[in-house]
Every structure is written in C-alpha cells, then in structure tokens.
Amino acid sequence: MARYTGPSTKIARKFGEPIFGADKDFEKRNYPPGQHGAARKRARKASEYGNQLKEKQKVKYMYGVLERQFRNTYERASRMQGQKGENLIILLESRLDNVVYRLGIAPTRAAARQLVLHKHVTLNGEVCNIPSAQVKQGDTVAVRERSKSLEVIQNSVASASKYSWLEFDAKTLTGKFLNIPARTEIPETINEQLIVDLYSKN
C-alpha cells in the first residue's frame, strides 16, 4: 500500500476528528464522506475488532506511517520496558519528521516529511533525509542555512505551538529534544490500548 496523498479532510471525516490538525473544512462537514455521509452519523455500532482496526488506521494516517513501518515500530515498542501502547506512541513522536513538525518548522507532518526528504533539515549538525530517523534525548534538529528563508518554514515558525519536551530558537531555527515526553504530554487523542489488543490477537 502506497502512502496516502489525497485530500486530508476526507480522511479526517472518516475518523470523525481532525487528525491532521486544525481543519476549517472538517468543521463545516464533520460527518463521514460520501453521498450519504450525514445520514451515517447514526450508523450501526462497530465490532470490537472494527474499533481496534480503525484506531490503528487512524494512527497510521496521523503519523504518515506505512503498515510495515507501523508493525516494526510496534514490535520495537514491545521489546522496550514499560507499557507497549505508550512506548509505541513515544517512538512515533520521536521520529525526525514528527519532531520537525512539533518544533514548528513545518505546518503539518506531511510537510515536515517533505522538508526532511529534500535535505532541508540537519540532525546533530549532519544533513538527514530519513523521516523515520529516531531522535534521542539531547539531539539537536535544525534547518540548513540555505533553507532558512523558505516561506513555508517562516510562516510555520510564526504560528508554532510549544511543547515541554522540546526547546526551539526561532532566530537560529534550531531545536533540541530535551527529553522523552510522557504519554500525558502528547496531545493526540489516541486509545493505544486498542492497537495493543489488535496485535495481541495475531
């Protein structure tokens, strides 16, 4: 399965929440897509498996991760100490593309992935074009000197949110990953236990 590149609002409507961030179109039509979308607000209750699968799909879309990548991340989370679900979310949050997004260098995770792929970002002073690269405590993430004037970056930084586990200097466009975030600090609405339950059946 290739990475989804279609309308983000359509996917957000499918899951009933703005999983890609603020979305004016979603606010206007916050019901499932399709001809009978509005009527499906009272659709029949999904099965337990259906809810688990939907939650996994939602997180995959949210972080822009493909199936094999997601399963590999889950397996890695399973080998770590602590709760599998929380470990999974923390590993996804520690991806370079997500850190670029959280720092405010890019307006969306998809845009952050593009910046990384096109070599606009450095990790600990070295150019890194691998969106899935894991950022560790104490690592620095910055915009390359030649890319600092990009309009998408300047506009994004101007309206960026701040997170307790990250430090960012808007003048130098350099950020630092201070520490691994606690699950309670991560704002995404995710029921990771549903994903754990889904994989435990396999």
Rosetta blueprint (number, residue, H / E / L):
1 M L
2 A L
3 R L
4 Y L
5 T L
6 G L
7 P L
8 S H
9 T H
10 K H
11 I H
12 A H
13 R H
14 K H
15 F H
16 G L
17 E L
18 P L
19 I L
20 F L
21 G L
22 A L
23 D L
24 K H
25 D H
26 F H
27 E H
28 K H
29 R L
30 N L
31 Y L
32 P L
33 P L
34 G L
35 Q L
36 H L
37 G L
38 A H
39 A H
40 R H
41 K H
42 R H
43 A L
44 R L
45 K L
46 A L
47 S L
48 E H
49 Y H
50 G H
51 N H
52 Q H
53 L H
54 K H
55 E H
56 K H
57 Q H
58 K H
59 V H
60 K H
61 Y H
62 M H
63 Y H
64 G L
65 V L
66 L L
67 E H
68 R H
69 Q H
70 F H
71 R H
72 N H
73 T H
74 Y H
75 E H
76 R H
77 A H
78 S H
79 R H
80 M L
81 Q L
82 G L
83 Q L
84 K H
85 G H
86 E H
87 N H
88 L H
89 I H
90 I H
91 L H
92 L H
93 E H
94 S L
95 R E
96 L H
97 D H
98 N H
99 V H
100 V H
101 Y H
102 R H
103 L H
104 G L
105 I L
106 A L
107 P L
108 T L
109 R H
110 A H
111 A H
112 A H
113 R H
114 Q H
115 L H
116 V H
117 L H
118 H L
119 K L
120 H L
121 V E
122 T E
123 L E
124 N L
125 G L
126 E E
127 V E
128 C L
129 N L
130 I L
131 P L
132 S L
133 A L
134 Q E
135 V L
136 K L
137 Q L
138 G L
139 D L
140 T E
141 V E
142 A E
143 V E
144 R L
145 E H
146 R H
147 S H
148 K L
149 S L
150 L L
151 E H
152 V H
153 I H
154 Q H
155 N H
156 S H
157 V H
158 A H
159 S L
160 A L
161 S L
162 K L
163 Y L
164 S L
165 W L
166 L E
167 E E
168 F E
169 D E
170 A L
171 K L
172 T L
173 L L
174 T E
175 G E
176 K E
177 F E
178 L L
179 N L
180 I L
181 P L
182 A L
183 R H
184 T H
185 E H
186 I L
187 P L
188 E L
189 T L
190 I L
191 N L
192 E H
193 Q H
194 L H
195 I H
196 V H
197 D H
198 L H
199 Y H
200 S H
201 K L
202 N L
